[in-house]
């Protein structure tokens, strides 16, 4: 049975080939960055806060802006918290979104870190 061909390491700019996702140099670095949702703060306390928030804010704010009424199912952080627990729990940074709008926002706006100088 033939071996799979080697492929480039997924770490940006790394020229090394690997059989897995990352080369031996970058495997440990990227293993440490993978966190569960609970590790990121989305635990039982968050689920209770989310449920309460959605009861008071039942409609997706982005759908309302285009004249649609869609049930909100996600509490979105307007400014991505990126591990900042103060920003995570700041309710003025929350907005109710439907799953479709949240996925679009995350894919388009939140995916990359914006650096300000």
N, C-alpha and C positions, 0 to 999 in steps of 0.2 A: 504494500500500500504506500503510495508516494506521500511525502511530506508536503504540507502547504507551503506556498512560497512566502518568503519574508516580505514584510510591508513596512513603510516608513513609520517611525514613531509619531504618535499624535501630538506630542509636545511641540508647540510652535517653534519653528526654526531648527529642530533637531534633525540631523541628516542620517541618524543611525537606523538600521533595519531591525525589525523585531518580529517574533511570531505572535506576540500578544498585542495589546493596545499601546503600551509604552515600552521603551527600551529599559534595560537594567538601571541606567542612570536616573531615569525619570519615574520609574514605577513607585518608589517610596514617596516621592514628592506628591504625586497625584493620589495615592491611596490615602494620604492624610487629609486631603481636601474634601473627600467624599463624606457627607454627613447625612444622617437620616432626617426626616422632617421633624421628629421629636427633638433632635439635637439642635435644630434651627429655631426652636421655640414653639412649634406647632404641636402642642401637647393638649392635655385635658383642659387646662386653664384657657388656652386659645379657643378650643372648640366651644366652650361655654360663652366666651366673649363674642365669638363669631355668631353664634345662634342668637344671642341677645341683640347684637347690632343689626342682623338681618331682619329681626322682628320689627325693629324701628325704622328700617330702611329697606323695604321689600322690593324696590324696583331698580333695575340697572340704570345708572346715571348716563351711560353712553348711549343706550337705546333711547332714553327719554330725549336726548339732544337731537336725535334724528326722527322724532315723532312716533316711536314705537314704545309699547309697554311690554317689558319682558321681566320675568321674575329674576331677581338677583339671587345667585347661589354661592357667590364668592365674595369675601371681603378682601379687597385689593389694597396694597400699600401704594399710595400715589407716588411717593418717592421710595424706591426700593431700599429696604433697611439694611441689607447686606451684613447682617449680624449685629447691628446696633440695636440693643434691646430697648433703649429709650425711644428711638424712632419706631421700633416694632409695636410698642404699646401706646403710642401717641394716636388717639382716636381722630385727631384732626388730620392725620395722614391716611385715614382709611376711606375707602369708597366702595359702595355696593356695585358689583358687576355680575352679569350673566357669564356663564362659562365661555361662550364664544368670544365676548368682548375681552375677558380676562386673558384668554389664550392669545388673542391677537395683540393685546397690549404687551404681554410678556415677550412675545416673539419679536415684535417690532421695536418697542421702546426700552424694555428692561434688560434685554439680553446682554448688552455690552456696557461696561463701566464707562461713565463719562468723566473725564478728567477736567477739572477746572483749574486754571492758573491764576 
